[in-house]
Amino acid sequence: MEKTVVIICDGAFPKTEYPRYLIRTADFIICCDGALVKFLRNSKSIFGEERLPDLVIGDMDTLSESLQRKHADIIVKVEEQEHNDQTKAFTWIMETISDVSDIRIFGANGAREEHTIGNISLLMEYARRFDLDSRGINVEMISDHATMFAITDSTEIDCGIGRKVSIFSPDNSLRIQSEGLEWPLDEVVFDNWWKATLNRASQDTVKLRFSHRSIALLMLN
């Protein structure tokens, strides 16, 4: 049976029902380091009872020593500083859970701005590094305000009329032909972050056709 895995980072914990529903129905929950504190604080309102995540992973630089001792049986300490805790959790999933089909990341925003930008951009890194398309693994970063995911080639997105759509890409040679957006992307050159932001779906399904296989980040509000 394919599994849905949730990563909870130590940013803004979701307050609205949709992301909390996704946490409640996940098959496996990982907290990144100090995010355990926020999870424990919110678990009863999400699950109807107090419960622990399945795993806590990170360098443990923010989680108190008392909580580390109390929950030592679910803690995986990774001390290397080459990657952040979100990436450590993501890598652990890819190396350990062979039947994962969906990974949803929460709490990646809402704290320090550099963490937010870094965490969001990592979606593109994961897509390339782990070849997620060929493995059929869907990865989304979800907050109370938006859903974000990476794409590497032409795609169709069922998002509903009126949905706000923003697209970012580090590849300034990429051209995207669009159908179903209020402002077509055909002439957009991705040489700055704002170039394809604040668009809006004019049809239920938005179609994007890449000029070549590349990488882009989509944000739906």
C-alpha positions as CSV (number, residue, x, y, z in Angstrom):
1,M,0.0,0.0,0.0
2,E,1.4,3.4,-1.0
3,K,2.1,5.8,1.8
4,T,1.5,9.5,2.3
5,V,4.3,11.1,4.5
6,V,4.2,14.4,6.2
7,I,7.2,16.6,7.1
8,I,6.5,19.3,9.7
9,C,9.1,22.1,9.8
10,D,9.6,24.5,12.6
11,G,7.9,27.5,11.0
12,A,4.3,28.5,11.1
13,F,2.1,25.6,12.2
14,P,-1.1,25.3,10.1
15,K,-4.2,26.8,11.6
16,T,-6.8,26.2,8.9
17,E,-8.7,22.9,8.5
18,Y,-7.4,21.7,5.1
19,P,-3.7,21.4,6.0
20,R,-4.6,20.0,9.5
21,Y,-6.8,17.4,7.8
22,L,-3.9,16.4,5.6
23,I,-1.7,16.0,8.7
24,R,-4.5,14.0,10.4
25,T,-4.9,11.5,7.6
26,A,-1.2,11.0,6.8
27,D,0.4,7.5,7.2
28,F,3.6,8.7,8.7
29,I,4.6,12.0,10.3
30,I,8.0,13.5,10.7
31,C,8.8,16.5,12.8
32,C,12.0,18.5,12.1
33,D,13.8,19.2,15.4
34,G,12.0,21.9,17.3
35,A,8.8,21.4,15.3
36,L,8.0,18.6,17.8
37,V,7.1,21.3,20.4
38,K,4.5,22.8,18.0
39,F,3.2,19.4,17.0
40,L,2.7,18.4,20.7
41,R,0.9,21.7,21.3
42,N,-1.5,21.1,18.4
43,S,-1.9,17.3,18.4
44,K,-5.0,17.1,20.5
45,S,-6.9,19.7,18.4
46,I,-5.9,17.8,15.2
47,F,-6.4,14.1,16.3
48,G,-8.8,14.5,19.2
49,E,-6.1,13.1,21.5
50,E,-2.5,13.8,22.4
51,R,-0.1,11.8,20.2
52,L,3.5,11.8,19.0
53,P,4.9,12.0,15.5
54,D,6.4,8.8,14.1
55,L,9.9,10.4,13.9
56,V,11.8,13.5,14.9
57,I,14.8,14.2,12.7
58,G,17.5,17.0,12.6
59,D,20.6,18.2,14.3
60,M,18.7,18.8,17.6
61,D,20.0,22.3,18.0
62,T,16.6,23.7,19.0
63,L,14.9,20.8,20.8
64,S,15.5,20.9,24.5
65,E,17.6,18.2,26.1
66,S,14.7,17.2,28.3
67,L,12.5,16.5,25.3
68,Q,15.3,14.7,23.6
69,R,15.7,12.4,26.5
70,K,11.9,11.9,26.9
71,H,11.4,11.0,23.2
72,A,14.8,9.4,22.4
73,D,13.1,6.3,20.9
74,I,11.7,8.4,18.0
75,I,14.6,10.8,17.4
76,V,17.1,10.4,14.6
77,K,20.0,12.9,15.1
78,V,21.8,14.0,12.0
79,E,24.6,16.3,12.9
80,E,26.0,17.2,9.5
81,Q,25.4,20.9,8.5
82,E,25.5,20.6,4.7
83,H,21.7,20.3,4.6
84,N,18.9,21.7,6.6
85,D,16.5,19.6,8.7
86,Q,13.8,19.7,6.0
87,T,16.2,18.1,3.6
88,K,17.4,15.6,6.2
89,A,13.8,14.5,6.7
90,F,13.2,14.3,2.9
91,T,16.3,12.3,2.3
92,W,15.4,9.9,5.2
93,I,12.1,9.3,3.5
94,M,13.6,8.6,0.1
95,E,16.1,6.2,1.5
96,T,13.8,4.4,4.0
97,I,10.2,4.4,2.9
98,S,10.1,2.5,-0.4
99,D,6.4,2.7,-1.0
100,V,5.9,6.5,-0.5
101,S,3.6,8.1,-3.0
102,D,3.0,11.5,-1.6
103,I,5.2,13.8,0.6
104,R,3.6,16.9,2.1
105,I,5.6,19.6,3.8
106,F,4.1,21.9,6.4
107,G,5.6,24.7,8.5
108,A,8.3,25.6,5.9
109,N,7.3,29.3,6.0
110,G,6.3,31.9,8.5
111,A,9.5,32.1,10.6
112,R,12.7,33.6,9.3
113,E,12.5,34.9,5.7
114,E,15.8,33.2,4.6
115,H,14.5,29.9,5.8
116,T,11.2,30.4,3.9
117,I,13.0,31.2,0.6
118,G,15.4,28.4,1.1
119,N,12.8,25.8,2.0
120,I,10.6,26.7,-0.9
121,S,13.4,26.6,-3.4
122,L,14.4,23.2,-2.2
123,L,11.3,21.8,-3.9
124,M,13.1,22.2,-7.2
125,E,16.2,20.6,-5.8
126,Y,14.3,17.5,-4.6
127,A,12.6,17.1,-8.0
128,R,15.9,17.0,-9.8
129,R,18.0,15.2,-7.2
130,F,15.6,12.4,-6.6
131,D,14.0,12.2,-10.1
132,L,10.6,12.4,-8.5
133,D,8.7,12.4,-11.8
134,S,10.0,9.0,-13.0
135,R,9.4,7.6,-9.5
136,G,5.8,8.8,-9.4
137,I,6.2,10.7,-6.1
138,N,4.1,13.8,-5.6
139,V,5.6,16.5,-3.4
140,E,3.7,19.5,-2.1
141,M,4.6,22.3,0.3
142,I,1.3,23.5,1.9
143,S,0.6,26.5,4.2
144,D,-2.6,28.2,5.3
145,H,-2.4,30.4,2.2
146,A,-0.8,28.4,-0.7
147,T,0.2,25.1,-2.2
148,M,3.6,24.9,-3.9
149,F,5.2,22.2,-6.0
150,A,7.9,21.7,-8.7
151,I,7.4,20.6,-12.3
152,T,10.1,19.5,-14.7
153,D,8.1,19.3,-18.0
154,S,4.8,20.1,-19.7
155,T,1.8,19.4,-17.5
156,E,-1.9,20.0,-16.8
157,I,-3.1,21.4,-13.5
158,D,-6.7,21.1,-12.3
159,C,-6.9,24.1,-10.1
160,G,-10.3,25.7,-10.8
161,I,-11.4,29.0,-12.4
162,G,-10.2,32.0,-10.5
163,R,-7.3,30.3,-8.7
164,K,-4.2,32.5,-8.4
165,V,-1.2,30.9,-10.2
166,S,2.4,32.0,-9.9
167,I,5.3,30.4,-11.7
168,F,9.0,30.7,-10.9
169,S,12.0,29.3,-12.7
170,P,15.8,29.7,-12.5
171,D,16.1,28.7,-16.2
172,N,16.0,31.9,-18.2
173,S,16.2,29.9,-21.4
174,L,12.8,28.2,-20.6
175,R,9.8,29.3,-22.5
176,I,6.3,28.1,-21.4
177,Q,3.2,28.2,-23.6
178,S,0.1,28.3,-21.5
179,E,-3.6,27.7,-21.9
180,G,-6.2,28.5,-19.3
181,L,-4.4,31.5,-17.7
182,E,-5.8,35.0,-17.8
183,W,-2.4,36.3,-18.9
184,P,-0.6,33.9,-21.3
185,L,3.0,33.1,-20.5
186,D,4.1,32.7,-24.1
187,E,6.4,35.8,-24.1
188,V,7.7,35.5,-20.5
189,V,11.4,35.4,-20.0
190,F,12.3,34.0,-16.6
191,D,15.0,36.4,-15.7
192,N,13.5,37.6,-12.5
193,W,11.2,36.1,-9.8
194,W,8.2,38.4,-10.4
195,K,7.9,37.7,-14.1
196,A,5.1,35.1,-14.0
197,T,3.5,35.8,-10.7
198,L,0.0,36.9,-9.7
199,N,-1.7,35.2,-12.7
200,R,-5.2,33.7,-12.5
201,A,-6.8,30.6,-13.9
202,S,-9.4,31.4,-16.6
203,Q,-10.4,27.7,-17.0
204,D,-10.7,24.8,-14.6
205,T,-7.6,23.2,-16.1
206,V,-4.4,25.1,-16.8
207,K,-2.1,23.6,-19.4
208,L,1.6,24.4,-19.5
209,R,3.9,23.4,-22.4
210,F,7.7,23.6,-21.8
211,S,10.1,24.4,-24.6
212,H,12.4,21.8,-23.1
213,R,12.7,19.7,-20.0
214,S,13.7,22.1,-17.2
215,I,12.5,23.0,-13.7
216,A,9.9,25.4,-12.4
217,L,8.0,26.1,-9.2
218,L,4.3,26.6,-9.1
219,M,2.4,28.4,-6.4
220,L,-1.4,28.1,-6.1
221,N,-3.3,30.5,-3.8
